[in-house]
Amino acid sequence: MATDTTQRTRASLPVVPAAAFVLVWSSGYIAGPYGVQGMAPLSLVAWRFILATVIVAVLARVLRGPLRVDRGEAIRIAIAGFVMNGIQFGAMYLAFDAGLGATLGALLHSLSPVLTAVLAGLLLRERLTRVQLLGFVVGVAGVLIVLGPDIEAAGGAVGVGFAVVAVLALSFGTLGQRWIGHGPDPLWSAAIQFGVSGPPILVLALWLEGTDPVIDARRTAIALTYLALVNSIAGLVLLGVLVRRRGAGAAASVFFLMPPVTAVMAWLVLGETLTLREGIGLLIAVVGVAAATRSTTDVPEEPAA
């Protein structure tokens, strides 16, 4: 989804929408691992976005009227959307399928706002503070502590590798939002971004996963419905509320809350538990991300879940 460029604001986040956004985003790390147990990962991602596209396009047509973007703008929206949605979620769901846990997935993604700031500093010559850089280093150190000496429990090199690709795609996609600019309507922009993500991933899924990717029909139906309606649609609405109140970096300012909330959800729903080492690493990473993202009100844009 397209958002405004980074802006400075002192307005506080509305508590209820912010808490709801954290819960919705965090729940995506539960629905993902749950879903890949019922459907092949790329197929799950593809049908999630196809379903979300239909719903958002209908809402956009009813609430906003016809689509009004020129070809160049539509292309920019589509490219940023495919990177941030298709590549990001495709890679993360492949990581979940390889064995990556929900909490570690959330922890890696929580680094994205800080990584985006680092990339903006390196590639776009934007100001990068020492606190942001230190926070990123501390966050990465925390992730490494969580991983520990044996990464096989986290899906091995394949699972971790796909997760890293997902984090990079989220950060580069976030930078791509600035390329889009101010113009597009958020609903129509989301419809385009979801729409260009589903079909290419579906083609890849048909090639790699075949024409019968469903393992458990009931689990698949639950996961797809939840991912499309709650994570994609409700997440979009909640992000819109936060952006109107706090500005484009609203999501980034609460990203540090995602891993601990996900850890509780993963324990309740998936039965995942953390060792003492993993708990310490999680705490270190969360502190690093929190310090970096809350040290300045100029924070990067983030998409809806």
C-alpha positions as CSV (number, residue, x, y, z in Angstrom):
1,M,0.0,0.0,0.0
2,A,1.2,3.5,-0.8
3,T,1.8,5.9,2.1
4,D,3.0,9.4,2.5
5,T,6.7,10.1,2.6
6,T,8.4,10.2,6.0
7,Q,7.3,13.1,8.1
8,R,7.9,14.6,11.5
9,T,5.0,14.6,14.0
10,R,4.6,14.7,17.7
11,A,1.2,13.2,17.7
12,S,0.8,10.1,19.9
13,L,-0.6,6.9,18.6
14,P,-4.2,6.1,19.4
15,V,-4.0,3.2,21.8
16,V,-6.8,1.0,20.7
17,P,-6.0,1.0,16.9
18,A,-2.3,0.7,17.7
19,A,-2.9,-2.3,19.9
20,A,-5.2,-3.9,17.4
21,F,-2.6,-3.3,14.6
22,V,0.0,-5.1,16.7
23,L,-2.3,-8.0,17.4
24,V,-3.4,-8.3,13.7
25,W,0.2,-8.1,12.4
26,S,1.5,-10.5,15.0
27,S,-1.3,-13.0,14.2
28,G,0.0,-13.2,10.7
29,Y,3.1,-15.0,12.0
30,I,0.7,-17.6,13.5
31,A,-1.6,-17.9,10.5
32,G,1.4,-18.4,8.2
33,P,2.9,-21.5,9.8
34,Y,-0.6,-22.8,10.5
35,G,-1.5,-22.4,6.9
36,V,1.5,-24.0,5.3
37,Q,0.6,-27.2,7.2
38,G,-2.6,-27.3,5.1
39,M,-1.5,-25.9,1.7
40,A,1.8,-25.6,-0.1
41,P,3.4,-22.3,0.8
42,L,3.5,-20.5,-2.6
43,S,-0.1,-21.6,-3.4
44,L,-1.2,-20.2,0.0
45,V,0.5,-16.8,-0.7
46,A,-1.0,-16.7,-4.2
47,W,-4.6,-17.4,-3.3
48,R,-4.3,-15.1,-0.2
49,F,-3.6,-12.2,-2.5
50,I,-6.0,-13.2,-5.2
51,L,-8.8,-13.3,-2.6
52,A,-7.6,-10.0,-1.0
53,T,-7.5,-8.3,-4.4
54,V,-11.1,-9.1,-5.1
55,I,-12.3,-7.8,-1.7
56,V,-10.1,-4.6,-1.8
57,A,-11.0,-3.8,-5.4
58,V,-14.7,-4.0,-4.6
59,L,-14.3,-1.8,-1.5
60,A,-12.2,0.7,-3.6
61,R,-14.9,0.8,-6.3
62,V,-17.7,1.3,-3.9
63,L,-16.0,3.8,-1.5
64,R,-13.6,5.6,-3.9
65,G,-15.2,5.4,-7.3
66,P,-13.2,4.3,-10.5
67,L,-9.5,3.9,-10.5
68,R,-7.7,7.1,-11.5
69,V,-3.9,6.6,-12.0
70,D,-1.8,7.0,-15.1
71,R,0.3,4.2,-16.5
72,G,3.6,5.3,-15.0
73,E,2.1,5.6,-11.6
74,A,0.4,2.2,-11.9
75,I,3.7,0.6,-12.9
76,R,5.5,2.1,-9.9
77,I,2.8,0.9,-7.5
78,A,2.9,-2.5,-9.1
79,I,6.7,-3.0,-8.8
80,A,6.8,-1.8,-5.2
81,G,3.8,-3.9,-4.4
82,F,5.2,-7.1,-5.9
83,V,8.5,-6.7,-4.0
84,M,6.8,-5.9,-0.7
85,N,4.0,-8.5,-1.0
86,G,4.8,-11.2,-3.5
87,I,8.5,-11.6,-2.8
88,Q,8.3,-10.8,0.9
89,F,5.5,-13.2,1.8
90,G,6.5,-15.8,-0.8
91,A,9.9,-16.1,0.8
92,M,8.6,-16.0,4.4
93,Y,6.1,-18.7,3.8
94,L,8.8,-20.9,2.2
95,A,10.8,-20.2,5.4
96,F,7.8,-21.3,7.5
97,D,7.5,-24.4,5.4
98,A,11.2,-25.2,5.9
99,G,10.7,-25.1,9.7
100,L,11.2,-21.4,10.7
101,G,9.3,-20.7,13.9
102,A,6.6,-17.9,14.2
103,T,8.5,-16.0,16.8
104,L,11.8,-15.9,14.9
105,G,9.9,-14.9,11.8
106,A,8.4,-11.9,13.7
107,L,11.8,-11.1,15.2
108,L,13.5,-11.0,11.8
109,H,10.7,-8.8,10.4
110,S,10.9,-6.5,13.3
111,L,14.4,-5.5,12.1
112,S,12.9,-4.1,8.9
113,P,12.2,-0.5,10.0
114,V,15.8,-0.1,11.1
115,L,17.2,-1.9,8.1
116,T,15.1,0.4,5.9
117,A,16.7,3.4,7.6
118,V,20.2,1.9,7.2
119,L,19.5,1.2,3.5
120,A,18.1,4.7,3.0
121,G,21.3,6.1,4.5
122,L,23.5,3.9,2.3
123,L,21.6,4.2,-0.9
124,L,19.7,7.5,-0.7
125,R,22.2,9.4,1.5
126,E,19.5,10.0,4.1
127,R,20.5,10.9,7.6
128,L,21.3,7.8,9.7
129,T,21.7,8.4,13.4
130,R,24.1,6.5,15.6
131,V,21.2,5.2,17.7
132,Q,19.6,3.7,14.6
133,L,22.8,2.0,13.5
134,L,23.6,0.8,17.0
135,G,20.0,-0.4,17.4
136,F,20.2,-2.4,14.2
137,V,23.5,-4.0,15.3
138,V,22.0,-4.9,18.7
139,G,18.9,-6.3,17.0
140,V,21.0,-8.5,14.7
141,A,23.0,-9.7,17.7
142,G,19.8,-10.6,19.4
143,V,18.6,-12.6,16.4
144,L,21.9,-14.5,16.3
145,I,21.6,-15.3,20.0
146,V,18.1,-16.7,19.3
147,L,19.4,-18.8,16.4
148,G,22.2,-20.2,18.5
149,P,24.9,-22.5,17.2
150,D,22.5,-24.9,15.5
151,I,20.2,-23.4,13.0
152,E,18.5,-26.7,12.0
153,A,15.7,-26.1,14.5
154,A,14.9,-22.8,12.7
155,G,14.6,-24.5,9.3
156,G,18.3,-24.8,8.6
157,A,20.1,-22.6,6.1
158,V,17.2,-22.8,3.7
159,G,14.6,-21.5,6.2
160,V,16.8,-18.8,7.5
161,G,17.9,-17.8,4.0
162,F,14.3,-17.4,2.8
163,A,13.5,-15.4,5.9
164,V,16.4,-13.0,5.2
165,V,15.2,-12.5,1.7
166,A,11.7,-11.7,3.1
167,V,13.2,-9.0,5.4
168,L,15.2,-7.5,2.6
169,A,12.1,-7.5,0.3
170,L,10.1,-5.7,3.0
171,S,12.7,-3.1,3.4
172,F,13.3,-2.5,-0.3
173,G,9.5,-2.5,-0.9
174,T,9.2,0.1,1.8
175,L,11.8,2.3,0.1
176,G,9.8,1.8,-3.1
177,Q,6.8,3.4,-1.5
178,R,8.7,6.7,-1.7
179,W,9.1,6.2,-5.4
180,I,5.3,6.1,-5.7
181,G,4.7,9.5,-4.2
182,H,1.7,11.1,-2.7
183,G,-1.0,10.6,-5.3
184,P,-2.6,7.1,-5.2
185,D,-5.7,6.3,-3.3
186,P,-4.7,3.8,-0.5
187,L,-7.5,1.3,-1.3
188,W,-6.8,1.3,-5.1
189,S,-3.1,1.2,-4.4
190,A,-3.5,-1.8,-2.2
191,A,-5.8,-3.5,-4.9
192,I,-3.0,-3.0,-7.5
193,Q,-0.3,-4.2,-5.2
194,F,-2.2,-7.3,-4.1
195,G,-3.3,-7.9,-7.7
196,V,0.2,-8.0,-9.2
197,S,1.4,-10.3,-6.4
198,G,-1.1,-13.1,-6.7
199,P,-0.9,-14.3,-10.4
200,P,3.0,-14.5,-10.7
201,I,3.2,-16.4,-7.5
202,L,0.4,-18.7,-8.6
203,V,2.2,-19.5,-11.8
204,L,5.4,-20.3,-9.9
205,A,3.3,-22.4,-7.4
206,L,1.7,-24.4,-10.3
207,W,5.2,-25.1,-11.7
208,L,6.8,-26.0,-8.4
209,E,3.9,-27.4,-6.3
210,G,1.6,-28.8,-8.9
211,T,-2.2,-28.5,-9.3
212,D,-3.2,-30.1,-6.1
213,P,-1.4,-28.1,-3.3
214,V,-4.0,-28.7,-0.6
215,I,-3.0,-31.0,2.2
216,D,-5.8,-30.2,4.7
217,A,-8.9,-28.5,3.2
218,R,-10.3,-27.3,6.5
219,R,-6.9,-25.8,7.7
220,T,-6.5,-24.2,4.3
221,A,-9.9,-22.6,4.3
222,I,-9.4,-21.2,7.8
223,A,-5.9,-19.8,7.0
224,L,-6.9,-18.3,3.7
225,T,-9.9,-16.6,5.1
226,Y,-8.0,-15.2,8.1
227,L,-5.0,-14.1,6.0
228,A,-7.1,-12.3,3.4
229,L,-9.8,-10.7,5.6
230,V,-7.9,-10.1,8.9
231,N,-4.2,-9.6,7.9
232,S,-4.7,-8.0,4.5
233,I,-7.9,-6.1,4.9
234,A,-8.2,-5.3,8.6
235,G,-4.5,-4.6,8.7
236,L,-4.9,-2.1,5.9
237,V,-7.7,-0.3,7.7
238,L,-5.9,-0.2,11.0
239,L,-2.7,1.1,9.3
240,G,-4.8,3.8,7.7
241,V,-6.1,5.0,11.1
242,L,-2.5,5.1,12.5
243,V,-1.1,6.9,9.4
244,R,-3.8,9.6,9.7
245,R,-3.0,10.1,13.3
246,R,0.8,9.7,13.4
247,G,2.1,9.8,9.8
248,A,3.7,7.4,7.4
249,G,6.0,5.8,10.0
250,A,3.1,4.7,12.3
251,A,3.7,1.0,11.9
252,A,7.5,1.2,12.3
253,S,7.1,2.8,15.8
254,V,5.3,-0.3,17.2
255,F,7.3,-3.0,15.3
256,F,9.4,-3.8,18.4
257,L,6.2,-5.1,20.0
258,M,5.6,-7.7,17.3
259,P,8.1,-10.4,18.5
260,P,7.0,-10.7,22.1
261,V,3.3,-10.6,21.2
262,T,3.9,-13.2,18.5
263,A,5.9,-15.4,21.1
264,V,2.8,-15.4,23.4
265,M,0.5,-16.2,20.5
266,A,2.8,-19.0,19.2
267,W,2.9,-20.5,22.7
268,L,-0.9,-20.4,23.0
269,V,-1.8,-21.6,19.4
270,L,1.2,-23.5,18.0
271,G,2.8,-24.8,21.2
272,E,6.1,-23.0,20.5
273,T,8.3,-22.4,23.6
274,L,11.5,-20.4,24.0
275,T,14.6,-21.6,25.8
276,L,16.4,-19.3,28.2
277,R,18.9,-18.4,25.5
278,E,16.2,-17.7,23.0
279,G,14.3,-15.5,25.5
280,I,17.5,-13.5,26.3
281,G,18.2,-13.0,22.6
282,L,14.6,-12.0,22.0
283,L,14.8,-9.4,24.7
284,I,18.1,-8.0,23.4
285,A,16.8,-7.7,19.8
286,V,13.5,-6.0,21.0
287,V,15.5,-3.5,23.0
288,G,17.7,-2.7,20.0
289,V,14.8,-2.3,17.6
290,A,12.8,-0.2,20.1
291,A,15.7,2.1,20.7
292,A,16.3,2.6,17.0
293,T,12.7,3.1,15.9
294,R,11.7,5.3,18.8
295,S,14.8,7.5,18.9
296,T,13.4,9.8,16.2
297,T,10.0,10.7,14.9
298,D,11.3,10.4,11.4
299,V,10.6,6.8,10.8
300,P,10.2,4.9,7.5
301,E,6.9,3.7,6.0
302,E,5.6,0.2,6.6
303,P,2.9,-1.7,4.8
304,A,-0.1,-3.4,6.2
305,A,0.2,-7.1,7.2
